Amino acid sequence: MEPQEIRVGYLVNKGTLLNPWRTVWVVLSEDGVEFFNKKTNRTPKGMIPLKGATLTSPCQDFGRRMWLFKITTDKKQDHYFQASHVEERESWVKDIKQAITCIQGGRKFARKSTRCSIRLPDTINLNELYTLMKDQDDGLKEFKLEQQHRVFNHCFIGLTIIDWLISNGKARNRPEALVLATGLLTEGFLQPASDLSKEGAESGEQAAFLDHANALYYFADRGFFCDGYSSDEDVLLKEEFRGNIIKQGCLLKQGHRRKNWKVRKFILRDDPAYMHYYDPTKDDDTLGSIQLHGSVVTAVEYVPDAKRHDVDGNLFEIIASDDTQYFLQAATAKERKEWIKAVQAVSKSGK
């Protein structure tokens, strides 16, 4: 009997020294993880047996790379995968852990609810907490802060994170608030902006720096920009990035000139309504954006030149207000339906 297919999708995988990070199509089954160079390939690029394997998440082995997890085989071989956002990583991690547990117990795979790896009270949901913290009226306030002749825009200090958690009843005292704030940092919801907060993140001792007046942080999906100082680590904030993130994940996108297809990470935002896309193997440098206000999105069964590139099924099209066409492919029929519904909602309501 063929092993049950549990989960499929695009992830970034650490490859060889010459090509360290690449986007791959990943298939999780009951007894292993297979990954392919392309979704349509029949022969896997690699196969990871789950019998005797262990899983590490979150994984911080590669500095600034977020949403990583690591599978270590019984032969002590490490395999690194990077998701496009925290919810996607947790879905993969939950299913892989359950598959490993079922193998150990000699049972058939069956999904069950599991807590994420950081030890937090059962009543705490970091995703919901992060959404509350970003609320424009009652959330954590972002400021223009000056340090050492530099002006940091859209940031807040570690002390205000702790104070907000306590004053809003999310923690009973400062030690509890530090645990929650450390969880938000570890999971990547909050990012270090200043030298002091970056030092804490690199040392793995975030809690020691959080409750500090000179440690600056920012919301991961908002970004910050810094006047009077520039480096590759600074994120130039534009108005189009200020909307709430509605949906994110990897899609196959057709290029406008060569008509070739490449995997891109997409982030859908509202008010203003935009879809930004990135190279998922690199840092979040935007490759392009789609202005969605007044756009039309529909499922399509045919795209010119798609079959020549071995691309078929789960296709959809976005026609922007300037009549630019974007052809995309989702991993599954369900995912295509979800993207179309989300884009339609944003394009009607966003400006």
Buried (B, 14 or more C-beta within 10 A) or exposed (E): EEEEEBBBBBBBBBBEEEEEBBBBBBBBBBBBBBBBBBBEEEEBBBEBBBEEBEBBBBBBEBEEBBBBBBBBBEEEEEBBBBBBBBEBBBEBBBBBBBBBBBBEEEEEBEEEEEEBBBEBEEEBEBEEBBBEBBEEEEBBEBBEBEBEEBBBBBBBBBBBBBBBBBEBEBBEEBEBBBBBBBBBBBBBBBBBBBBBBBBBBEEEEBBBBBBBEBBBBBBBBBBBBBEEEEEEEBBEBBEBBBBBBBBBBBBBBBEEEEBEBBBBBBBBBBBBBBBBBBBBBEEBEBEEBBBBBBBEBEBEEEBEBBEEBEBBEBBBBBBBEEEEEBBBBBBEEEBBBBBBEBBBBBBEEBE
